[in-house]
Amino acid sequence: MPEAPAALRELEVACGDVLDAWAGALLRPSQDPEADVSAMGDDGLVRATEALARLGRRVEALQARCAAGVAERSRGGIEGPDLARQHGFGSAERLIAQATGGRHSDAARLVAVGEATARRASFSGASLPPRHPHIAGSLESGVLCVGAADLIRRFLDRITPGVARDALDAAEQLLVDRAPIVGIDGLGRLIKQLEAHLDPDGVKPREDELRARRSLAIWEDAAGMINLRGAFDPANGAPIKLAIEALVGAELHRARDAKRPFDTDTADGAQAGDDRVPAEDRTIAQLNADALADIARLSLSSADAPPALRTAVVITRIDLDALESGHGHATIDGIDQPVSASTAREIAASAGVTPMILSGTGEVLDLGRTARLFSPAQKIALVERDGGCAWPGCHRPPSHTQAHHIAWWKRDSGPTDLANGIMLCSHHHHRVHDDGWRIVIRDRRSWFIPPPHLDPEQRPRPGNVAARHLLAHRAA
């Protein structure tokens, strides 16, 4: 077998490494190509994956070198004809994209990286080192992938005019060393910090540019969904991101803890395990949406909110017959999509929402929530008992709960007193209204009785108790 060309010797070695790793990973003889992976041990599969990645980086480096050559020969001029046009393409990138079966942007990246890491010729014809020698060395050795190389290249080219050569060289070396460790995502974060360090005078202009691009669009689509699309500068986006992540993190912790076995208080004959809650079934996107809705409800009800928010209310309109019977629909001011009567009952007690109850002729029968709201003192007493959301296993704090009438205000003519009140977060308020759970209070403790379709025996599940009361009960 003839010796491999110089440019392909390292590729030949990488191919041999893949062969050795693949063969060494197999726990039984290879008979069916599609069954090889399932025949590998765990550690062997990882080694084969790593060997293939090294081979892939070698191939990418050669592709970048060839792409730079195609681009150089497609410029035409006195050196010769335009190579890309000879083959029927309008540019080198088009030719390369066709050859690789990839996107035009991927081909352009190969060309840019290939040119930035290729040796150059001086006016006298002497050979000069690559424009970015550290990138070139790591790419050539198979340590750096083309994506990371291009990210570093674009950063260096952007800041070159205002940074000393020694600082640029050190920055290039740092990024090349860290790229295999932190990956492309981590590399992007490091570049932002490095750019601020190397160009401190540019931080404010970049910040001003981001702030000028901030936007938020809100609209209702044809299906009735309220859509949001936004982009925020760091200062405005940070509290939004933190608040949503904190709420979602708490929900994910709750779901994780719900999967663990734990002892339960079996007061009043409830069986052990009755207060376990199912694992979280919402997606991260749904959790984000629920968190944002909770933040908005809290803002509308907060005494510390800006004056404009303290006077803002969501108006829900519903006919009295629909409210009492539970059949029919309601409307929300500013929203085209009607909602069910059961949803109107639920949101009527939500913070920042005012129900407007109408007769069949449209006459206003009840406006506002003054008579039906639990007072601040009553809420304090309910929190003293429940600790936060009373739903079994929920960890939502008092600030994210609402006082709910156990016997509903309109349907059951339930009174607004402590014996008829319970603290629930928005998500579990939904569960009570939508799924048919019943709640009873015995000995200053809540019990949640599931509907028959969830538990045919309808075994009561003990609700949450404020931590200090729970400890006192166990001590007794």
C-alpha positions as CSV (number, residue, x, y, z in Angstrom):
1,M,0.0,0.0,0.0
2,P,1.5,3.4,-1.0
3,E,2.5,5.8,1.7
4,A,-0.3,8.4,2.4
5,P,0.4,12.0,1.2
6,A,1.8,14.2,3.9
7,A,-1.5,16.1,4.5
8,L,-3.3,12.9,5.1
9,R,-0.9,11.0,7.4
10,E,-2.6,12.3,10.6
11,L,-6.0,11.5,9.1
12,E,-4.7,8.0,8.4
13,V,-3.7,7.7,12.1
14,A,-7.1,9.0,13.2
15,C,-8.8,6.4,11.0
16,G,-6.7,3.7,12.6
17,D,-7.7,5.0,16.1
18,V,-11.4,4.7,15.1
19,L,-10.9,1.2,13.9
20,D,-9.1,0.1,17.1
21,A,-11.7,1.9,19.3
22,W,-14.6,0.4,17.4
23,A,-13.2,-3.1,17.4
24,G,-12.3,-2.9,21.1
25,A,-15.7,-1.8,22.1
26,L,-17.5,-4.8,20.7
27,L,-18.5,-7.4,23.2
28,R,-19.4,-10.0,20.5
29,P,-18.4,-10.5,16.9
30,S,-19.6,-7.9,14.4
31,Q,-22.1,-9.5,12.0
32,D,-24.6,-6.8,11.2
33,P,-23.4,-3.2,10.7
34,E,-26.6,-1.7,12.2
35,A,-26.2,-3.9,15.3
36,D,-22.6,-2.9,16.1
37,V,-23.5,-0.1,18.5
38,S,-25.9,-2.3,20.5
39,A,-23.1,-4.8,20.8
40,M,-20.7,-2.3,22.5
41,G,-20.0,-2.0,26.2
42,D,-20.7,1.4,27.8
43,D,-17.1,2.5,28.1
44,G,-16.3,1.2,24.6
45,L,-19.2,3.2,23.1
46,V,-17.8,6.4,24.7
47,R,-14.3,5.6,23.4
48,A,-15.6,5.0,19.9
49,T,-17.6,8.2,20.0
50,E,-14.5,10.2,21.1
51,A,-12.4,8.6,18.3
52,L,-14.9,9.5,15.7
53,A,-15.0,13.1,17.0
54,R,-11.2,13.3,16.6
55,L,-11.5,11.9,13.1
56,G,-14.3,14.4,12.3
57,R,-12.1,17.3,13.4
58,R,-9.3,16.1,11.2
59,V,-11.6,15.9,8.2
60,E,-13.0,19.4,9.0
61,A,-9.4,20.8,9.1
62,L,-8.7,19.4,5.6
63,Q,-12.1,20.7,4.3
64,A,-11.2,24.2,5.5
65,R,-7.8,24.0,3.8
66,C,-9.4,22.8,0.5
67,A,-12.1,25.5,0.9
68,A,-9.5,28.2,1.1
69,G,-7.8,26.8,-2.0
70,V,-11.1,26.7,-3.9
71,A,-11.8,30.3,-2.9
72,E,-8.3,31.5,-3.9
73,R,-8.6,29.9,-7.3
74,S,-12.1,31.3,-7.8
75,R,-11.0,34.9,-7.7
76,G,-9.7,34.8,-11.2
77,G,-7.3,37.5,-12.4
78,I,-3.8,37.0,-13.7
79,E,-3.4,33.8,-11.7
80,G,-5.9,32.0,-14.0
81,P,-9.6,31.5,-14.6
82,D,-12.4,31.5,-12.0
83,L,-12.6,27.9,-10.7
84,A,-16.1,28.2,-9.3
85,R,-17.5,29.7,-12.5
86,Q,-15.8,27.0,-14.6
87,H,-17.9,24.5,-12.7
88,G,-21.1,26.4,-13.1
89,F,-21.2,28.1,-9.7
90,G,-21.5,31.8,-8.9
91,S,-19.0,31.6,-6.0
92,A,-16.6,29.4,-4.2
93,E,-19.1,29.0,-1.3
94,R,-21.8,27.8,-3.7
95,L,-19.4,25.1,-5.1
96,I,-18.4,24.0,-1.6
97,A,-22.0,23.9,-0.3
98,Q,-22.9,21.7,-3.3
99,A,-19.9,19.4,-2.7
100,T,-20.6,19.0,1.0
101,G,-24.4,19.0,0.8
102,G,-24.4,21.6,3.5
103,R,-25.6,25.2,3.9
104,H,-24.0,28.2,2.2
105,S,-23.2,29.6,5.7
106,D,-21.3,26.5,6.6
107,A,-19.3,26.7,3.3
108,A,-18.5,30.4,4.0
109,R,-17.3,29.4,7.5
110,L,-15.0,26.8,6.0
111,V,-13.5,29.3,3.6
112,A,-13.0,32.0,6.4
113,V,-11.3,29.5,8.7
114,G,-9.2,28.0,6.0
115,E,-8.0,31.5,4.9
116,A,-7.3,32.6,8.5
117,T,-5.2,29.5,9.2
118,A,-3.4,29.1,5.9
119,R,0.2,30.3,5.4
120,R,0.5,33.5,3.5
121,A,2.9,34.8,0.9
122,S,4.6,38.2,1.2
123,F,5.0,40.6,-1.7
124,S,8.5,39.2,-2.2
125,G,7.1,35.7,-2.3
126,A,8.4,34.6,1.1
127,S,6.2,32.4,3.3
128,L,4.5,34.0,6.2
129,P,2.8,32.3,9.2
130,P,-1.0,32.1,9.3
131,R,-2.9,35.2,10.5
132,H,-4.0,33.2,13.5
133,P,-1.3,30.7,14.3
134,H,-2.7,29.3,17.5
135,I,-6.0,28.5,15.8
136,A,-4.1,27.0,12.9
137,G,-2.0,24.7,15.2
138,S,-5.0,23.5,17.2
139,L,-7.1,22.9,14.1
140,E,-4.3,21.0,12.4
141,S,-3.7,18.8,15.5
142,G,-7.4,17.9,15.6
143,V,-8.0,19.6,19.0
144,L,-10.2,22.4,17.7
145,C,-13.4,22.0,15.6
146,V,-14.1,24.4,12.8
147,G,-17.1,26.0,14.7
148,A,-14.9,26.9,17.6
149,A,-12.1,28.1,15.3
150,D,-14.5,30.4,13.5
151,L,-16.0,31.8,16.7
152,I,-12.4,32.7,17.9
153,R,-11.4,34.1,14.5
154,R,-14.4,36.4,14.3
155,F,-13.8,37.7,17.8
156,L,-10.1,38.4,17.1
157,D,-10.8,40.1,13.8
158,R,-13.4,42.3,15.4
159,I,-11.2,43.6,18.2
160,T,-7.8,43.7,16.3
161,P,-7.9,47.4,15.4
162,G,-7.8,48.7,19.0
163,V,-5.8,46.0,20.9
164,A,-2.0,45.5,21.1
165,R,-0.5,42.5,19.3
166,D,0.8,40.9,22.5
167,A,-2.7,41.1,24.1
168,L,-4.3,39.6,21.0
169,D,-1.8,36.7,20.9
170,A,-2.4,36.0,24.6
171,A,-6.2,36.1,24.0
172,E,-6.0,33.7,21.1
173,Q,-3.9,31.3,23.1
174,L,-6.3,31.4,26.0
175,L,-9.4,30.8,23.9
176,V,-7.7,27.9,22.0
177,D,-6.7,26.3,25.2
178,R,-10.1,26.6,26.8
179,A,-12.3,25.7,23.8
180,P,-11.9,21.9,24.1
181,I,-12.9,22.2,27.8
182,V,-15.8,24.6,27.7
183,G,-17.2,23.8,24.3
184,I,-18.7,26.4,21.9
185,D,-21.4,27.6,24.3
186,G,-18.8,28.2,27.1
187,L,-16.5,29.8,24.6
188,G,-19.1,32.4,23.7
189,R,-19.5,33.3,27.4
190,L,-15.7,33.6,27.8
191,I,-15.4,35.8,24.7
192,K,-17.9,38.3,26.1
193,Q,-15.9,38.6,29.3
194,L,-12.6,38.8,27.4
195,E,-13.9,41.4,25.0
196,A,-14.9,43.6,28.0
197,H,-11.4,43.1,29.5
198,L,-9.5,43.9,26.3
199,D,-11.8,46.8,25.1
200,P,-13.3,48.4,28.3
201,D,-14.2,51.6,26.3
202,G,-16.4,49.5,24.0
203,V,-18.6,48.1,26.8
204,K,-20.9,51.1,27.0
205,P,-21.4,51.5,23.2
206,R,-22.2,47.8,23.0
207,E,-24.6,48.0,25.9
208,D,-26.3,51.1,24.3
209,E,-26.7,49.2,21.1
210,L,-28.3,46.2,22.8
211,R,-30.7,48.5,24.7
212,A,-31.7,50.2,21.5
213,R,-32.7,46.8,20.1
214,R,-35.0,45.9,23.1
215,S,-38.5,45.0,22.2
216,L,-41.6,43.1,23.3
217,A,-44.6,42.3,21.1
218,I,-47.8,40.9,22.5
219,W,-50.7,39.7,20.3
220,E,-53.6,37.2,20.3
221,D,-53.4,34.7,17.4
222,A,-56.3,33.2,15.5
223,A,-56.4,30.2,17.9
224,G,-56.9,32.5,20.9
225,M,-53.4,32.2,22.3
226,I,-51.7,35.2,23.8
227,N,-48.3,35.4,22.1
228,L,-45.2,37.2,23.4
229,R,-42.0,37.8,21.5
230,G,-39.3,39.9,23.0
231,A,-35.6,40.7,23.3
232,F,-34.1,42.5,26.3
233,D,-30.8,44.2,27.0
234,P,-28.9,42.7,29.9
235,A,-30.1,45.2,32.6
236,N,-33.8,44.8,31.7
237,G,-33.6,41.1,30.9
238,A,-31.7,40.0,34.1
239,P,-34.6,40.4,36.6
240,I,-37.1,38.8,34.1
241,K,-34.7,35.8,33.6
242,L,-33.9,35.4,37.3
243,A,-37.6,35.6,38.4
244,I,-38.8,33.0,36.0
245,E,-35.8,30.7,36.6
246,A,-36.3,30.9,40.4
247,L,-40.0,29.9,40.1
248,V,-39.3,27.1,37.6
249,G,-36.4,25.9,39.7
250,A,-38.7,25.6,42.7
251,E,-41.2,23.6,40.7
252,L,-38.5,21.3,39.4
253,H,-37.2,20.7,43.0
254,R,-40.8,20.0,44.1
255,A,-41.2,17.4,41.3
256,R,-37.9,15.8,42.1
257,D,-38.7,15.6,45.8
258,A,-42.1,14.1,45.0
259,K,-40.4,11.1,43.4
260,R,-38.5,10.3,46.6
261,P,-40.1,8.0,49.3
262,F,-40.8,9.8,52.5
263,D,-42.8,9.4,55.7
264,T,-46.2,11.0,55.9
265,D,-48.4,12.1,58.8
266,T,-51.2,9.6,59.0
267,A,-53.6,11.6,61.2
268,D,-57.2,10.7,61.1
269,G,-56.6,7.4,59.5
270,A,-55.0,8.6,56.2
271,Q,-52.8,5.9,54.7
272,A,-49.1,6.4,54.3
273,G,-48.3,7.7,50.8
274,D,-51.7,9.4,50.3
275,D,-50.1,12.9,50.2
276,R,-47.6,12.1,47.6
277,V,-48.0,14.1,44.4
278,P,-47.3,13.0,40.9
279,A,-44.1,14.1,39.2
280,E,-44.2,17.3,37.2
281,D,-45.9,16.8,33.9
282,R,-45.4,20.3,32.5
283,T,-42.6,21.0,30.0
284,I,-40.0,23.7,30.7
285,A,-41.7,26.0,28.3
286,Q,-45.0,25.5,30.1
287,L,-43.3,26.1,33.5
288,N,-41.8,29.3,32.1
289,A,-45.2,30.5,30.9
290,D,-46.9,29.7,34.3
291,A,-44.1,31.5,36.1
292,L,-44.5,34.6,34.0
293,A,-48.3,34.5,34.7
294,D,-47.7,34.2,38.4
295,I,-45.3,37.2,38.4
296,A,-47.9,39.3,36.6
297,R,-50.6,38.3,39.1
298,L,-48.3,39.1,42.0
299,S,-47.5,42.5,40.4
300,L,-51.1,43.4,40.0
301,S,-51.8,42.7,43.7
302,S,-48.7,44.1,45.2
303,A,-48.9,47.2,47.4
304,D,-45.4,48.1,46.3
305,A,-46.3,48.0,42.6
306,P,-46.1,51.2,40.5
307,P,-49.3,53.3,40.8
308,A,-50.3,52.4,37.3
309,L,-50.3,48.7,38.2
310,R,-52.1,49.2,41.5
311,T,-55.1,50.7,39.6
312,A,-55.1,48.2,36.8
313,V,-57.6,45.3,36.9
314,V,-58.5,42.5,34.5
315,I,-62.3,42.7,33.9
316,T,-64.1,39.4,33.4
317,R,-67.7,39.6,32.3
318,I,-70.2,36.7,32.6
319,D,-74.0,36.3,32.8
320,L,-75.4,35.4,36.2
321,D,-77.1,32.3,34.8
322,A,-73.8,31.0,33.3
323,L,-72.0,31.7,36.6
324,E,-74.6,29.9,38.7
325,S,-75.1,26.9,36.3
326,G,-71.5,26.5,35.2
327,H,-72.6,26.3,31.6
328,G,-71.9,29.1,29.2
329,H,-68.9,31.4,28.7
330,A,-67.3,34.6,29.9
331,T,-65.2,37.3,28.2
332,I,-62.1,39.1,29.4
333,D,-61.7,42.7,28.5
334,G,-59.0,43.1,25.8
335,I,-59.1,39.4,24.9
336,D,-61.1,38.2,21.9
337,Q,-61.2,34.5,22.9
338,P,-64.1,33.6,25.2
339,V,-63.4,31.5,28.3
340,S,-65.6,28.9,30.0
341,A,-67.8,29.7,33.0
342,S,-65.6,27.4,35.2
343,T,-62.5,29.5,34.2
344,A,-64.4,32.7,35.0
345,R,-65.2,31.3,38.5
346,E,-61.5,30.5,39.0
347,I,-60.0,33.8,37.9
348,A,-62.7,35.8,39.7
349,A,-60.7,35.3,42.9
350,S,-57.3,36.0,41.3
351,A,-55.3,39.0,42.2
352,G,-55.8,42.0,39.9
353,V,-59.0,40.5,38.4
354,T,-62.5,42.1,38.8
355,P,-65.6,40.0,37.9
356,M,-68.5,41.9,36.3
357,I,-71.6,39.8,36.6
358,L,-74.5,40.6,34.2
359,S,-78.1,39.6,34.0
360,G,-79.5,38.2,30.8
361,T,-80.3,41.7,29.6
362,G,-76.8,42.9,30.3
363,E,-77.6,44.7,33.6
364,V,-74.6,44.9,36.0
365,L,-75.5,42.8,39.1
366,D,-72.1,42.8,40.9
367,L,-68.9,44.7,40.3
368,G,-65.7,44.3,42.2
369,R,-64.4,41.9,44.9
370,T,-64.6,44.0,48.0
371,A,-67.3,41.8,49.7
372,R,-65.8,38.5,48.6
373,L,-62.1,39.1,49.2
374,F,-60.4,37.7,52.3
375,S,-58.9,40.5,54.3
376,P,-55.2,40.9,54.9
377,A,-55.6,39.7,58.5
378,Q,-57.5,36.6,57.4
379,K,-54.7,35.8,54.8
380,I,-52.1,36.1,57.6
381,A,-54.1,33.6,59.7
382,L,-54.5,31.2,56.8
383,V,-50.8,31.4,56.0
384,E,-50.1,30.7,59.7
385,R,-52.1,27.5,59.3
386,D,-51.1,26.4,55.8
387,G,-47.5,27.8,55.5
388,G,-48.0,28.6,51.8
389,C,-49.8,26.6,49.2
390,A,-51.8,23.9,51.1
391,W,-51.8,21.4,48.2
392,P,-50.0,18.2,49.3
393,G,-46.3,18.5,48.5
394,C,-46.4,22.0,46.9
395,H,-43.6,24.3,48.0
396,R,-44.9,27.6,46.7
397,P,-44.4,30.3,49.3
398,P,-47.1,32.6,50.7
399,S,-46.2,35.3,48.2
400,H,-47.3,33.1,45.4
401,T,-50.6,31.9,46.8
402,Q,-54.2,33.2,46.8
403,A,-56.9,32.8,49.4
404,H,-59.5,30.4,47.9
405,H,-63.1,29.8,49.1
406,I,-63.5,26.1,49.9
407,A,-67.2,26.4,49.5
408,W,-67.3,28.7,46.5
409,W,-68.5,32.2,46.8
410,K,-71.2,32.2,44.2
411,R,-71.9,28.5,43.5
412,D,-72.1,27.4,47.2
413,S,-72.7,30.8,48.8
414,G,-69.6,30.1,50.8
415,P,-68.7,32.7,53.5
416,T,-65.5,34.6,53.6
417,D,-64.2,33.3,56.9
418,L,-61.2,31.4,58.1
419,A,-63.1,28.0,58.3
420,N,-63.9,28.4,54.6
421,G,-60.5,29.6,53.4
422,I,-57.4,27.9,52.1
423,M,-54.2,29.2,50.5
424,L,-53.5,27.8,47.0
425,C,-51.0,28.7,44.2
426,S,-52.4,29.4,40.8
427,H,-51.4,25.9,39.4
428,H,-53.2,24.0,42.2
429,H,-56.1,26.5,42.1
430,H,-56.6,25.2,38.6
431,R,-56.5,21.6,39.8
432,V,-59.2,22.2,42.4
433,H,-61.5,23.9,39.8
434,D,-60.8,21.8,36.8
435,D,-60.5,18.3,38.3
436,G,-63.2,18.2,41.0
437,W,-61.1,17.9,44.1
438,R,-62.9,18.5,47.4
439,I,-61.3,20.1,50.5
440,V,-62.2,19.8,54.1
441,I,-60.7,21.3,57.2
442,R,-60.4,19.1,60.3
443,D,-58.5,20.0,63.5
444,R,-57.0,23.1,61.8
445,R,-55.6,20.9,59.0
446,S,-56.6,20.7,55.4
447,W,-57.5,17.4,53.6
448,F,-57.8,17.0,49.9
449,I,-60.2,14.4,48.6
450,P,-59.5,13.4,44.9
451,P,-62.3,12.9,42.4
452,P,-63.4,9.3,41.7
453,H,-61.7,9.2,38.3
454,L,-58.3,9.8,40.0
455,D,-58.9,7.6,43.1
456,P,-62.0,5.4,43.1
457,E,-61.7,5.1,46.9
458,Q,-61.3,8.9,47.3
459,R,-58.8,8.6,50.1
460,P,-58.2,12.0,51.8
461,R,-54.7,13.4,51.4
462,P,-53.3,15.6,54.1
463,G,-52.5,19.1,53.0
464,N,-49.5,21.1,53.9
465,V,-49.1,22.5,57.4
466,A,-46.9,25.4,58.5
467,A,-43.6,23.9,59.4
468,R,-43.6,25.1,63.0
469,H,-47.1,23.7,63.6
470,L,-46.1,20.3,62.0
471,L,-43.0,20.1,64.3
472,A,-45.1,21.0,67.4
473,H,-47.7,18.3,66.4
474,R,-45.0,15.6,66.1
475,A,-43.3,16.7,69.3
476,A,-46.6,16.3,71.1
